[in-house]
Each structure stands twice: as C-alpha cells, then as structure tokens.
Amino acid sequence: MKVETKAVHGFKGYDPATGALSFPIYQSATFKHPGLNQSTGYSYSRDQNPTREEVEKTVALLESGKHCLAFSSGMAAVDVLLKTFSPGDHFIVSEDLYGGTYRLFEQNRKYGLDFTYLDTFHTEQVKAAIKNNTRCIYLETPSNPTMKVTDIGALVELARNAGILTVVDNTFLTPYFQRPLEHGADAVIHSGTKYLGGHNDTLAGFLVVSDEKMGEDLKLLQMSTGATLSPFDSWLVLRGIKTLGVRMIKCQQNAMLIAGWLKRHKKVERVYYIGLPEHEGYDISLKQAAGFGGMISFTVKDTGLVEQILGKVRLISFAESLGGVESLITYPLIQTHADIPKEILERLGITDRLLRLSVGIEDVEDLIEDLEQAMR
Ligand SMILES: Cc1ncc(COP(=O)(O)O)c(C=O)c1O
C-alpha cells in the first residue's frame, strides 16, 4: 500500500466499536476494569489511550517503523530519546539544527552527555569525529534553516560498523517524501506540530523505532515522564495526516515556483531550496527522498529589506513554525535559532539577511504577488 493511502486510512482507520469513520476522541483519564485481573486493554491514559494509540500506530505505519510514541511536543520526544543515553555518551550532531534541539542538547551536558556539531553532509568529517564513547549520530536532513542534506545511508553504514545509533529528525520532509528507517536509521523524530498536524493548531511530537528493546525502553520512559499527546491533540494530528499527501505535493509545487522566482529577483542574494539542481545535496535527495518539500530559505542583499518584508507581508504571516497550510515567514536569527552561539550562526550563514519561508497551500500567484509587494 502506498503512503498516501496509509495516511488517509490510518491504522484501524475507524472505531471498531461503533463504526465511526472519524476515529473517536477517547476523552478519559482512566478506564473501568470489568473485574480483578481483567482489562479492556487500557487502564490510565498516561500509559495508553485509544486515540493516542491510533495516531501512534498510524505514524509507525507511515514511517515503516514498528513502534511509535506520541508526545505533547517535538521537544518532549527529543528529551525522552536523550534519556535513553548515559553519562559519558557522545553524540555527533548536524550543526545546522533547530535551535530548540541545540538548546536541549546543551542543557544535557550537565547530565554528562557530550555533543560535537559538524556538517554531516561530509561523511568523512563524521568518520573523523567518532570517538570510543560515541553512541549516536543525530541528523536533521534537510536541516533547519540552511537546508543541508545528509546521506542517511552512508552515515548508517559508518554508524552500524561502530555500534552507534543513527537518529533522523524527519520533520521537514515527512514520511510522505522520506522514510529514514528504510535507509537503516534506528529512530525517527518528528515535530508533529508541523506537516503531520499540518494546520498550525496543535503541538505534537513523535518518536518511531523498529527495534523491540528500544521500543519497550522508550514506551516505559514515555509513561514515566508523562509528556504524552492528549486525546484531542491525537485526533487533530490524525485528521491532519489524512491530507498529508495532497498538502505535501501542493507545498512542493508552490515552493518550486517560489524558489525559481526568488532566484531571479534582483534583491535576493542566495536561495536555499533542496529542489534546485544546483543545491549541493540535490543528488543525495534524488537518491533518498521522493520529493523536496516546501521549505525555502533565502538571503537578501540588503539587511534593511528584512524589516520591510516582515512588516509588509499580508498573506504570508511573520510567525515561528512551519509545515501548516498557511505560508509563514520566519527570521531564524532572532526566532528559531536565537539560542545558537554567534560564531556558529556566522559559520552556517544564519545572518541578519536570512529569511525562512514555510510555503503553504495557497495559490502560488497570490504568494508571489505578496512577496513582490513586500520586497518592492
Ligand atoms: C526540525 C524541528 N525539530 C523539532 C522541533 C521541535 O518541535 P516542537 O516545536 O513541536 O516541540 C522543531 C520546531 O520548530 C523543528 O523545526
């Protein structure tokens, strides 16, 4: 079955008890037991809830994984993943990374975890950075916000040989375009707040794995720490996922046209979009993904233009986040990446002239017209 069909029909896809085609919101904290040593399969919603279970199993299905845990945000998912490691463990991390993930990693140094940030596009740099205590390679591909692409398969090969786990944050491309577990990755992370939810109306996070032991360990940690996805938010994400396929196609179509338009604009210096053939990761993308997604970053030649654009856009909202039906424009330097040290930002090209666009599903001519008037 193709991923589009899986997205529409979900895991069970309907409520077997009533036939309700929209999977019900089981708004209950606890579940009545029929008798001693008897159970309906549910006891307390922090442990498991039927609506959360449906979204977890749906995301597992989409990512070709066996186990999925749903959390109240993407960061809660990353936090639980970190708790599976021990003091002294070392991580190699994509240096161009969502700022919140960087902040959480740095906060975990006090618990004895160590992190090396580098450009994971260069496999040989990753190889050189592996130490005796390296336990995890943590990737964002494409990365946030400069859209660097990493060859997942190449790093998996390196990592496997050294007994290291490979974890991929798949928020930008979603399982519709890229399924890292199929390339040998050990775990996939999502900010479900983004394309999976798709409507800028809820926060969510997912962790997907295939290994039984890892699945059990994560499930226990999810239950113990308690930042689980609520029944209503699980339902919102389930509903969002139904249209994942059509949204991803439309976002990509729009992004492709906008990236081309930006490239020709005389006030634009550089466009970062992985669907452009001149992108350094283009061939890797063709190999490991079925599409390029809807995220674009670009630099303008004049710093002064940034404030003008952010103030003048009408249809496109100046707001943090991405992956919803509405187009958003973000200023990474002061928003998503505010916690990253200045020297790293400079090295990555996250300057005061860089803007990030999350292209939505509006009519592309309207979006271009909006950008045109904002840049005039
Ligand atoms: C790539 C990526 N990963 C993880 C996160 C964190 O997700 P959340 O905001 O749902 O906690 C974000 C948030 O912007 C993100 O962009």
The ligand as a Gaussian input file, in Angstrom:
#p B3LYP/6-31G(d) Opt

LIG

0 1
 C       13.140000      20.371000      12.759000
 C       12.472000      20.545000      14.093000
 N       12.579000      19.574000      15.009000
 C       11.997000      19.673000      16.219000
 C       11.264000      20.805000      16.571000
 C       10.625000      20.894000      17.925000
 O        9.267000      20.626000      17.828000
 P        8.119000      21.278000      18.756000
 O        8.103000      22.748000      18.471000
 O        6.893000      20.558000      18.330000
 O        8.493000      21.000000      20.168000
 C       11.125000      21.835000      15.637000
 C       10.354000      23.036000      15.981000
 O       10.357000      24.022000      15.277000
 C       11.742000      21.701000      14.369000
 O       11.657000      22.663000      13.437000

